[in-house]
Structure formats: C-alpha cells, structure tokens
Amino acid sequence: MPQIYLDNSATTPVSEEVFEAALPYLKDAFGNPGSIHSLGQQSRQAVNFARKQVAELIGAKPHEIYFTPSGTYSNNASILGRARFVEENGLGRHLITSGIEHSSALGPAKHLQSRGWKVDVLDVDAEGFIDFDQLLQLVTEETSIISIMWANNEVGTIQPVERIAKLAKERGIFFHTDAVQAAGKLKIDVSRIAVDALSITGHKLHAPKGIGALYVREGVEILPFVFGGGQEKGLFPGTESVANIVALGQAAEEASREYESNYEHLRSIQKVFVERFSALPNVTLTGPLDPEKRIPGHVSVIVHDRVGEDIVNAASEIGICISSVSACSSGHPSHVLKHLGYSQEQGFGSARISASGLNSYEECQYAAEILADIFAGKSVKSDSAHSSKVLGFPSQSHESNVARLDRHRSFMKNFHCSSNHY
C-alpha cells in the first residue's frame, strides 16, 4: 500500500541528493580524516566542505560548527559543557529554561540541579510561548545559562529567540537554543541573532540518523565532557563519521537552496489541515493559532474522546503515517501539553501531523479528508483494490471510547517509552 508520510517532526526520509553525496564515503572513499595519506585527506576535505555547508545554513562561520552524533548530544554538550566552564571559573550557578523543552535539554538541567545549581523553569501560555516578563524577573547576577528551544517539536511553537538572545547578550549570559525542529524550516542567521550555541540534527533535514551539529559562537567557551582524541578541537573526540557528515552538509545545502519554495509549500499544506480539522467539533488545535508562529507544515491537535494510539493505528492501516504522544509516557502523556494546561485525559487524544517538502499538496488534501473522518470516529475504507477492509474505531457493540480510555490509562501505569526523537 502506498504511504503518505506525515511524521517529519520525528524523522525525515533521506533525500536522493543526500544519499548520492554520502554513498562514496561508505565505499571507496573510506579514509580516516586524521590520516595524512591521500585517502585520509580526501575525507578531511569532505568534512571541511560539509562544515562550510552547515555554516551557510545558519549564517555562521565554518570554524564555529562542530559535528556531533545527534541533537541530544548537541544539547547535552552545550549545557553541560558550558556548566563545566562556569564551575571552573567560579561563576554563578543559575540556569533558566522552559517547561516544554525537549528531554535532552531538560535532562541536563535536572542533572545540574542535583549538583547544587539553581534551576528556574519558565511558564508558558496556552499556545506554548514563554512568559518573557517572568524571564526578566528571574535573571540575576548569578544567572550564567539560558536554554530555550527555537521551536517546539510537539506543538510547533516558535519562541521569540531574537528577543531572548538580545536580553542574554545585554546581561552577559550564555544563551543556548535547541534548533533541531527549526533548522531548514525557519530562517536562522546567527550573524544577526546573538545566540551563543545552537543545536541541529541531521535526520530532521533529510539526512541520516546519527549525525548532528553544534554551533558555538567564536570566542564563547564550552568545555568537553567526553575525553579522548583531538577531533572537533577536542570538544567532541572520536573518529569522524565522514559519510554522515557529508550527508548533513548536503542536506544543509539543499535546505538553504530550497528554503523559500519549501516554506511557501509547507504553509499551504498546513492551511489545508488546519482548515479541515477546525471544522470538526471534537478537535482542538494545540499550540499557536496563528500559523506564522508555528513550524511550517506542522499541525497538532487533541481529538476529544479518542485515544491517540488508535488514531495513529487507524491512519497507518490506511497508509498515512502520523504520530501521537499518548502511547509513550506514564502519568500525563506529555509534559508539553501539561504545561499548556491540558488535562491527562485530553493528552491521551493528541495527534501530530508534520509535512516536509517531499509531500505533495494533493496527497495532503487526501490525507486531511481521511484523517478528518478518523478523528470523527467514522469508518474509513482502504483505497487498495485488493482490500475491502474497513478501518476505524470500534463500533458501539464493541469497546466504548470511555472504556478504551480507561483501559489505556491502566496500561500506561506499567508502560513507559519516549516519544522524543532527537
């Protein structure tokens, strides 16, 4: 069955150009970039070129780009690496973050708190925006790190990063932003916006999993917390994954080249889903109501009296891939939705649709109609000529939606996984 893939906030398919660019470095061009012979220098040149490509995507200088294994690693390295610098230089041990950060940023913050740091967590409003006045009130002479994500993976909220960066610069505070969901989808120019560190991952940009990058502004110090060789100036030791680095570089170049067309395309797709779902009485849009304030191509909803897991499974059987957080947490299914003010029961009905530039407008129109029927609890017939299977939710003669929700909550007490894919 042909599939319509609409879970690009979780991961993206590798583009054909990226695959072709990386392939030689998985075969004949296998040299270690640290070797001085011709094969090694071929790999070194490829790494340097990729560094330039990634830098151009965000308006940085090539030497400000460090390659990492993932966005999770980039977030940890930025927060914990700066914290080590703070501690070794006797600076104030105060970190400010938000309650809706990715777990790979909240985790390091909690770790620092366990080591005696003061950690303040900003509130967000019903659309996921931080309270800037609260940030102003929390900043003190002891504040040494602010870490706020550029855009949220679950509800798509784009934070006022430029305003935060300006405040941090004025107060001499290190500012890190997790731009995993923003890079390539939003215009980022670190030559204009004074962020000190910025995290990226490849698999949200049509590159493979297992490669990320960290931008560190020239003159800003982050100390390593992994030790070994001198790769990436000693900040990220370990033999470079040349094929993955080349892939990320090519993906960054594609994202730069196609930014304008993709932006408009994804905004038009986003509008299709928002307009269709807004007509349903049992659906609530989560995150910003103004589409310009959320990631292009990103739509998140709560489908009342439904379980997200059922929604995802029904869509998957018809050939449409979307996501939900409801099957992947114990307690409240989403710390993000909880901070936005949604109840545990509402969180169970969450669903997220996230398109990429590879999705066509026509297939998204079709998907919007199918998903609207699934959200409404209607049965949906497969388009397959070889199947007359009817897909949808259990009829009233089977398990009721209320019973399904109760059983789901009971199951979740003994089940835990992570819906955060960095």
C-alpha positions as CSV (number, residue, x, y, z in Angstrom):
1,M,0.0,0.0,0.0
2,P,1.4,3.4,-0.9
3,Q,2.2,5.5,2.2
4,I,1.8,9.2,2.9
5,Y,4.4,10.0,5.4
6,L,3.4,12.9,7.7
7,D,5.6,12.4,10.7
8,N,8.6,14.5,9.7
9,S,8.9,16.1,13.1
10,A,10.0,12.6,14.3
11,T,12.3,11.9,11.4
12,T,12.6,12.6,7.7
13,P,13.4,10.3,4.7
14,V,16.9,10.7,3.3
15,S,16.7,12.7,0.1
16,E,18.2,11.3,-3.1
17,E,20.8,14.0,-3.3
18,V,21.9,13.3,0.2
19,F,22.1,9.6,-0.4
20,E,24.2,10.1,-3.5
21,A,26.6,12.5,-1.8
22,A,27.2,10.2,1.1
23,L,27.5,6.9,-0.8
24,P,31.1,7.2,-1.9
25,Y,32.2,7.6,1.7
26,L,30.6,4.3,2.6
27,K,32.5,2.6,-0.2
28,D,35.8,3.6,-1.9
29,A,36.4,7.0,-0.1
30,F,36.8,5.3,3.3
31,G,39.9,7.1,4.6
32,N,40.2,8.3,8.2
33,P,40.2,12.2,8.1
34,G,43.1,12.1,10.6
35,S,45.4,10.3,8.2
36,I,47.9,12.3,6.1
37,H,47.8,10.0,3.0
38,S,45.6,10.7,0.0
39,L,42.5,8.8,1.2
40,G,42.7,10.5,4.6
41,Q,43.0,13.9,3.1
42,Q,40.1,13.2,0.7
43,S,37.9,12.6,3.8
44,R,39.3,15.6,5.6
45,Q,38.4,17.8,2.6
46,A,34.9,16.3,2.6
47,V,34.4,17.1,6.3
48,N,35.7,20.7,5.9
49,F,33.3,21.2,2.9
50,A,30.3,19.9,4.9
51,R,31.3,22.2,7.8
52,K,31.0,25.1,5.4
53,Q,27.6,23.9,4.0
54,V,26.2,23.7,7.5
55,A,27.6,27.1,8.5
56,E,25.9,28.7,5.5
57,L,22.5,27.3,6.5
58,I,22.5,29.3,9.7
59,G,24.8,32.3,8.8
60,A,27.8,31.0,10.8
61,K,31.5,30.8,10.1
62,P,32.7,27.2,9.3
63,H,35.0,27.1,12.4
64,E,32.0,27.7,14.6
65,I,30.4,24.4,13.5
66,Y,31.2,21.2,15.5
67,F,29.9,17.8,14.3
68,T,28.2,15.6,17.0
69,P,26.4,12.3,17.0
70,S,22.9,13.8,17.4
71,G,20.8,16.7,18.6
72,T,20.6,15.1,22.0
73,Y,24.4,15.1,22.2
74,S,24.5,18.7,21.0
75,N,22.1,19.9,23.7
76,N,23.9,18.0,26.4
77,A,27.3,19.2,25.3
78,S,26.2,22.8,25.1
79,I,24.5,22.9,28.6
80,L,26.9,20.6,30.5
81,G,30.0,21.9,28.6
82,R,29.1,25.5,29.5
83,A,28.3,24.5,33.1
84,R,31.7,23.0,33.4
85,F,33.3,26.3,32.3
86,V,31.0,28.1,34.8
87,E,32.1,25.9,37.6
88,E,35.8,26.0,36.8
89,N,35.7,29.8,36.7
90,G,33.6,30.4,39.8
91,L,30.7,32.0,38.0
92,G,27.1,32.0,39.2
93,R,25.4,28.6,39.1
94,H,21.9,29.6,37.9
95,L,20.2,28.2,34.8
96,I,16.9,29.3,33.3
97,T,15.0,27.1,30.9
98,S,11.3,26.4,29.9
99,G,8.9,23.7,30.9
100,I,8.4,22.5,27.3
101,E,12.0,21.8,26.3
102,H,13.0,18.5,24.8
103,S,14.1,15.9,27.3
104,S,17.6,16.2,26.1
105,A,17.7,19.8,27.4
106,L,15.6,19.2,30.5
107,G,17.7,16.2,31.4
108,P,21.0,18.2,31.7
109,A,19.2,20.9,33.6
110,K,17.9,18.4,36.2
111,H,21.4,16.9,36.4
112,L,22.8,20.3,37.2
113,Q,20.1,20.9,39.8
114,S,21.1,17.7,41.5
115,R,24.6,19.1,41.7
116,G,23.6,22.2,43.5
117,W,22.7,24.5,40.7
118,K,19.6,26.7,40.9
119,V,17.3,25.9,38.0
120,D,14.3,28.0,37.2
121,V,11.7,26.7,34.8
122,L,9.7,29.3,32.8
123,D,5.9,29.1,32.5
124,V,4.3,29.0,29.0
125,D,0.9,30.2,28.0
126,A,-1.9,28.2,26.4
127,E,-0.1,28.4,23.0
128,G,3.3,27.4,24.3
129,F,5.0,30.8,24.4
130,I,7.3,31.6,27.3
131,D,6.5,34.4,29.7
132,F,9.2,37.0,28.8
133,D,8.3,39.2,31.8
134,Q,8.9,36.2,34.0
135,L,12.3,35.6,32.3
136,L,13.2,39.2,33.1
137,Q,12.3,38.8,36.7
138,L,14.3,35.6,37.1
139,V,17.5,36.9,35.6
140,T,20.0,37.8,38.4
141,E,23.7,38.5,38.6
142,E,24.1,34.7,39.3
143,T,22.4,33.7,36.0
144,S,25.0,32.0,33.8
145,I,23.0,29.9,31.3
146,I,19.7,30.4,29.5
147,S,18.5,27.5,27.3
148,I,15.2,27.9,25.3
149,M,14.3,25.9,22.2
150,W,13.7,27.8,19.0
151,A,10.6,25.7,18.1
152,N,8.8,23.0,19.9
153,N,8.5,19.5,18.5
154,E,5.1,18.7,19.8
155,V,3.0,21.8,19.3
156,G,5.2,23.7,16.9
157,T,5.5,27.0,18.9
158,I,8.3,29.3,17.7
159,Q,9.8,31.2,20.6
160,P,10.9,34.8,20.5
161,V,14.6,33.8,20.2
162,E,15.9,37.1,18.9
163,R,14.4,38.9,21.9
164,I,15.8,36.3,24.4
165,A,19.2,36.5,22.7
166,K,19.2,40.3,23.0
167,L,18.5,40.1,26.7
168,A,21.2,37.4,27.3
169,K,23.8,39.4,25.4
170,E,22.9,42.6,27.4
171,R,23.3,40.7,30.7
172,G,26.4,38.8,29.6
173,I,24.6,35.4,29.9
174,F,25.4,32.4,27.8
175,F,22.3,31.6,25.6
176,H,21.8,28.2,24.0
177,T,18.9,27.3,21.7
178,D,17.7,23.9,20.6
179,A,17.0,24.5,16.9
180,V,16.5,20.8,15.9
181,Q,13.0,21.5,14.7
182,A,13.7,24.9,13.3
183,A,16.8,24.4,11.1
184,G,16.0,24.3,7.5
185,K,12.3,25.2,8.1
186,L,12.8,28.7,9.5
187,K,15.3,31.4,8.6
188,I,18.2,31.3,11.0
189,D,21.0,33.9,10.9
190,V,23.4,33.7,13.9
191,S,25.3,36.6,12.4
192,R,22.3,38.8,13.2
193,I,20.8,36.9,16.2
194,A,23.2,36.8,19.2
195,V,22.8,33.1,20.2
196,D,25.9,31.6,21.7
197,A,25.2,28.0,20.9
198,L,22.7,26.3,18.7
199,S,21.8,22.6,18.3
200,I,21.0,20.8,15.0
201,T,20.3,17.2,14.0
202,G,20.6,15.7,10.5
203,H,17.6,13.4,10.5
204,K,15.1,16.3,10.6
205,L,16.8,17.7,7.5
206,H,16.6,14.6,5.2
207,A,20.0,13.4,6.3
208,P,20.5,10.1,8.1
209,K,20.2,9.5,11.8
210,G,23.3,9.5,13.9
211,I,24.7,12.9,12.9
212,G,24.2,16.4,14.4
213,A,25.9,19.7,14.8
214,L,26.5,22.3,17.4
215,Y,27.2,25.9,16.6
216,V,29.3,27.7,19.2
217,R,29.9,31.4,18.6
218,E,33.5,32.4,18.1
219,G,35.0,33.5,21.5
220,V,32.5,31.6,23.6
221,E,33.9,28.7,25.7
222,I,32.4,25.3,26.1
223,L,34.5,22.6,27.8
224,P,34.4,18.9,26.8
225,F,32.7,16.3,29.0
226,V,33.9,13.4,26.8
227,F,37.7,12.8,26.5
228,G,39.9,11.1,24.0
229,G,41.3,12.3,20.7
230,G,41.5,15.8,19.4
231,Q,38.7,15.7,16.8
232,E,36.4,18.7,16.6
233,K,39.1,20.7,18.5
234,G,38.9,18.2,21.4
235,L,35.2,19.1,22.1
236,F,33.8,16.0,20.5
237,P,36.6,13.4,20.4
238,G,36.2,10.3,18.2
239,T,36.8,9.4,14.6
240,E,34.5,11.4,12.4
241,S,31.6,9.6,10.7
242,V,32.5,11.0,7.3
243,A,29.6,9.7,5.3
244,N,27.1,11.1,7.8
245,I,28.9,14.4,8.0
246,V,28.8,14.7,4.2
247,A,25.1,13.8,4.3
248,L,24.4,16.5,6.8
249,G,26.3,19.0,4.7
250,Q,24.4,18.1,1.6
251,A,21.1,18.3,3.4
252,A,22.0,21.7,4.8
253,E,22.8,22.9,1.2
254,E,19.5,21.6,-0.1
255,A,17.6,23.2,2.8
256,S,19.3,26.6,2.0
257,R,18.7,26.3,-1.7
258,E,15.0,25.3,-1.4
259,Y,14.1,27.3,1.6
260,E,11.8,29.8,0.0
261,S,9.8,27.4,-2.1
262,N,9.6,24.8,0.7
263,Y,8.4,27.5,3.2
264,E,5.5,28.6,1.0
265,H,4.7,25.0,0.1
266,L,4.6,23.9,3.7
267,R,2.5,26.9,4.8
268,S,-0.1,26.0,2.1
269,I,-0.2,22.3,3.3
270,Q,-0.5,23.5,6.9
271,K,-3.5,25.6,5.9
272,V,-5.3,22.5,4.4
273,F,-5.0,20.6,7.6
274,V,-5.9,23.4,9.9
275,E,-9.0,24.4,7.9
276,R,-10.2,20.8,7.7
277,F,-9.7,19.9,11.3
278,S,-11.1,23.2,12.6
279,A,-14.4,22.3,11.2
280,L,-14.6,19.2,13.5
281,P,-16.4,19.9,16.8
282,N,-14.4,17.3,18.7
283,V,-11.0,18.6,17.6
284,T,-8.9,21.3,19.3
285,L,-5.8,22.8,17.7
286,T,-2.9,22.8,20.2
287,G,0.0,25.4,20.0
288,P,-0.2,28.7,18.3
289,L,-3.5,29.6,16.5
290,D,-1.5,31.9,14.2
291,P,0.2,29.6,11.7
292,E,3.0,32.0,11.2
293,K,4.0,31.5,14.8
294,R,4.4,27.7,14.4
295,I,6.7,25.5,12.4
296,P,5.7,25.4,8.7
297,G,3.9,22.2,7.8
298,H,3.2,21.3,11.5
299,V,-0.3,20.8,12.9
300,S,-1.0,19.4,16.3
301,V,-4.4,18.6,17.8
302,I,-6.4,17.0,20.6
303,V,-9.2,14.7,19.4
304,H,-11.6,14.6,22.3
305,D,-12.9,11.2,23.5
306,R,-10.3,9.4,21.3
307,V,-7.0,7.7,22.1
308,G,-4.1,8.9,20.1
309,E,-2.7,5.4,19.7
310,D,-6.0,4.3,18.0
311,I,-5.8,7.4,15.7
312,V,-2.3,6.6,14.7
313,N,-3.1,2.9,14.1
314,A,-6.2,3.6,12.0
315,A,-4.3,6.1,9.9
316,S,-1.4,3.7,9.5
317,E,-3.6,1.0,8.2
318,I,-4.9,3.2,5.5
319,G,-1.4,4.2,4.6
320,I,-1.0,7.5,6.4
321,C,1.8,8.0,9.0
322,I,1.3,10.5,11.7
323,S,2.2,10.5,15.4
324,S,0.8,10.9,18.9
325,V,2.4,11.2,22.3
326,S,-0.3,9.3,24.1
327,A,1.3,5.9,23.8
328,C,4.7,6.9,25.1
329,S,4.5,8.2,28.6
330,S,3.4,7.2,32.1
331,G,1.3,9.6,34.0
332,H,0.4,12.7,31.9
333,P,1.2,11.6,28.3
334,S,3.0,14.9,27.5
335,H,4.9,17.3,29.7
336,V,4.4,19.9,26.9
337,L,0.6,19.6,26.8
338,K,0.6,19.6,30.6
339,H,2.4,22.9,30.7
340,L,0.0,24.3,28.1
341,G,-2.9,23.5,30.6
342,Y,-4.3,20.3,29.0
343,S,-5.5,17.5,31.3
344,Q,-4.2,14.0,31.3
345,E,-7.3,12.7,29.6
346,Q,-7.1,15.4,26.9
347,G,-3.5,14.5,26.3
348,F,-4.4,10.9,25.5
349,G,-6.2,12.2,22.4
350,S,-3.2,14.1,21.0
351,A,-2.2,13.8,17.3
352,R,0.6,15.5,15.3
353,I,0.8,15.9,11.5
354,S,4.1,17.2,10.2
355,A,4.9,17.5,6.5
356,S,8.1,18.1,4.6
357,G,9.0,19.5,1.2
358,L,8.7,16.0,-0.2
359,N,4.9,15.8,0.4
360,S,2.7,16.9,-2.4
361,Y,-0.2,19.3,-1.9
362,E,-2.6,16.8,-3.4
363,E,-1.7,13.9,-1.2
364,C,-2.0,16.2,1.8
365,Q,-5.5,17.2,0.7
366,Y,-6.4,13.5,0.5
367,A,-4.8,12.8,3.9
368,A,-6.7,15.7,5.5
369,E,-10.0,14.2,4.4
370,I,-9.1,10.7,5.6
371,L,-7.8,12.0,9.0
372,A,-10.9,14.1,9.5
373,D,-13.0,11.0,9.1
374,I,-10.8,9.1,11.5
375,F,-10.9,11.9,14.1
376,A,-14.7,12.0,13.8
377,G,-14.8,8.2,14.5
378,K,-16.0,7.3,11.1
379,S,-15.1,4.0,9.4
380,V,-12.6,4.5,6.5
381,K,-12.3,2.1,3.6
382,S,-8.9,1.3,2.3
383,D,-8.2,2.6,-1.3
384,S,-6.4,-0.7,-2.1
385,A,-8.1,-2.6,-4.9
386,H,-7.1,-5.8,-3.2
387,S,-8.8,-5.0,0.1
388,S,-12.3,-4.2,1.3
389,K,-11.2,-3.9,4.9
390,V,-13.0,-1.2,6.8
391,L,-10.8,0.8,9.2
392,G,-11.7,3.0,12.1
393,F,-12.7,2.9,15.7
394,P,-14.6,0.0,17.5
395,S,-18.3,0.2,17.0
396,Q,-20.6,0.8,20.0
397,S,-21.2,-3.0,20.0
398,H,-17.5,-3.4,20.9
399,E,-15.4,-1.5,23.5
400,S,-16.7,2.1,24.1
401,N,-14.4,5.1,23.8
402,V,-14.7,5.7,27.5
403,A,-13.8,2.1,28.3
404,R,-10.9,2.3,25.8
405,L,-9.6,5.4,27.6
406,D,-9.8,3.7,31.0
407,R,-8.0,0.6,29.8
408,H,-5.4,2.8,28.1
409,R,-4.7,4.7,31.4
410,S,-4.4,1.4,33.3
411,F,-2.0,0.1,30.7
412,M,0.1,3.2,30.9
413,K,0.8,2.8,34.6
414,N,3.0,-0.2,33.7
415,F,4.4,1.1,30.4
416,H,7.0,3.8,29.5
417,C,8.8,4.8,26.3
418,S,9.9,8.1,24.8
419,S,8.2,10.0,22.1
420,N,11.1,12.4,21.8
421,H,13.2,11.5,18.8
422,Y,16.4,13.5,18.7
